[in-house]
Amino acid sequence: MTRKNVLLLLLTICFGVFVKQAFSAESPAGDSAGKITQSGLNTPLRLWYDKPAAQWEETLPLGNGRLGMMPDGGVGKENIVLNDITLWSGAPQDANNKEAYKKLPEIQRLLLEGKNDQAQALIDKDFICTGKGSGAEPFGCFQTLGNLSMAFRYKGVQGNDVPYGNYTRTLSLDDALAACSYQVGDVTYKREYFTSFGDDVGMIRITASKPGMISFNLSLSREEKGSVRVNEKTLEMVGQLENGTDGKGMEYIAQVALRLQGGKLSTTGNQLVVNDATEVVVFFSAKTSFKDKAFRQHAQQLLDKAMAVDYGLQKKKHITNFRKLFHRQQVWLGSGGSDKLTTDKRLEQFYNATTPDNQLTVLFYQFSRYLSISSTRVGLLPPNLQGLWAHQIRTPWNGDYHLDVNVQMNHWGVEPANLAELNLPLADLVANMVPHGERTAKAYYNADGWVAHVITNPWMFTEPGESASWGVTKSGSGWLCNNLWDHYVFSGDKNYLKKIYPVLKGSAQFYASILIKEPKTGWLVTSPSSSPENHFYMPDGSGKHAAICMGATIDNQIIRELFNNVITASATLGIDKAFSDTLKTKLAQIPPPGRIAPDGRLMEWLEDYKETDKEHRHISHLYGLYPANLITPSQTPDLAEACKQSLNVRGDDGPSWAIAYKQLFWARLHDGNRAYKLFREIMKPTLKTNINYGAGGGVYPNLLSAGPPFQIDGNFGAGAGIAEMLLQSHEGYINFIPAIPEAWQAEGAVKGMRARGNITVDFAWKNGKVTSYQLRSPKKQTVKVMLNGNIVTTSTQPLLN
């Protein structure tokens, strides 16, 4: 045997011993199953606080992929914000300007003549969507379902100012359970909350340490479009949202019923009244008319079924189903940090601490996995800008799906996080967009295939937005195809590839049919084009600026990647050779994945324009570095160095999603300390809720990311960034700890991370060197791995269910 093979054999043998030391075995539902243990140190995966939430950004998110609850844990009054992932205003519409394509030759002529500002003005006039665009119906908005409120009464206490002590409020990621506990007088009160992964309802269990001590009034409310009534001691709220035409948009129903142990249940007005109970279980059921004509009956059926089952059995079923997903992966980053401090206090110390709180980093990473599991499920909608959790009727930016980074970022982490099926709701959304996108392609470009621009919704909006400065970017459909392709390369599922192939092909057909020759270089480029959502100064010295151009770098990168993926898919499936050959011919004429400007940066546009904001939040021209693999330190070192220069000029601040994107870039550049610095920037505590487009991101006390305001993409992006720092597989081999920072180097372990090729990876390290690893897959494979600086070849082991 060679020296390398002997080393690999020893590492494989040692791994089993390490795993037993590093990872505790799962124990029955209801206790501390799934916690990571190293040298006797337990790391609870929980958020906890010693006071009720003072604002929504401190409440705890619960979700089962459809229903959401966010309790504040109040003592005198409790407010729980309710959500349903399918509750949207608006309706399907055709906002295509069917005469727009007639203006395309003039727009292209102006761009060829260097009159970008005039081309942009023409687009604003004749090349945007019709109607009101994204600012109103019928585009629509993701909306909060409403509020469940409880006003508690305590014996011997007058008014709302309740004296209490020994307060604790928690969210257990291991169990997907929230809880609060406190003492009033000599009575201890406890509440436990979950959105069931079993019977698809929300549940709250309220107990007291002495019998007959629970009394409260319960109500349902909504800011608008909500009518509440009591129906045989079940509280019901019904309504119909706006659709932009006749007011008859989506309908919904929310129901709340109680099960008491002791005491009395009555009603007053539109409230349920509990007096002198020892235990109360609150059941919350909701449904919308989204793809469900019988939603009212289905809501009632869910409620009836849940109320017929013992609470303990409900809880056990919920935990068991949730853990099937959550416990696929465990991470330990070494010692550092303590769960003895409340989560908000740990956040305050994290940024400036001399000793890194690695346990908080793990908690944040696992929280991103928890949020993915909680905010979507197969057969429903993918997480939007808010994930699942909104507390407003008019959510920021409509809470919609932004296609110029945000919805893609929501999904970047699910494959390495071993949650592959959570990519499928996005694939379904994209497939459903295709017919409308075909109409948009004809209306604006007289082109084949399909296109989507910057924004979409459950109503399949694909038109340009209402402003050229941001709305005409047409890389959205190609970027979505990257996410769909990612699921294939991670899974190797040819049946899935057959399903998505028409989507990929249609997108490639669109781009192939709109390319025109740029006379200075002879390259085939898009026109009009833009780099989301950035502007540049006109080169004529006039001081004017524009966003519209020809062949922005991101367009060139996405088209290059998409064409290559379709060519690969065609060969894999043995179909469409003629179309594949056409793409190969065009590939030779597409600009390279990047060009280097005189100042050493990667050029954002085909021309070396001067941007109006050097620290702009979008860094779209680095798409080729991430999520694509067109630029890598090993294969294109000059372009990788130019990416570094671009990132240095952009700076390390911004909205949280932008900081997370930079973290991912630096991970791909194998600079762990810089990536970790970006992660620390995300972890800056804030309570700000203003609309922010520049510097000043951070994280709220409940660990939800702040734009501000709340946008969930920062959580998902940072989680993906941590995974990318620990494992990469985009260069044809598995690369262990490619961007490990000094803070994590002492020792650590990962179990259940996923690499491309349907490979599940376990590994451990000490002093920055991998000490053991194991690769598992359904079928045995020969795999290349980067092991402590050397590429070696090994084989996978069987993946046991």
Summary of the structure (lengths in Angstrom):
residues: 801
radius of gyration: 27.0
end to end distance: 32.1
largest distance: 84.8
contacts: 2953
relative contact order: 0.11
helix: 34%
strand: 25%
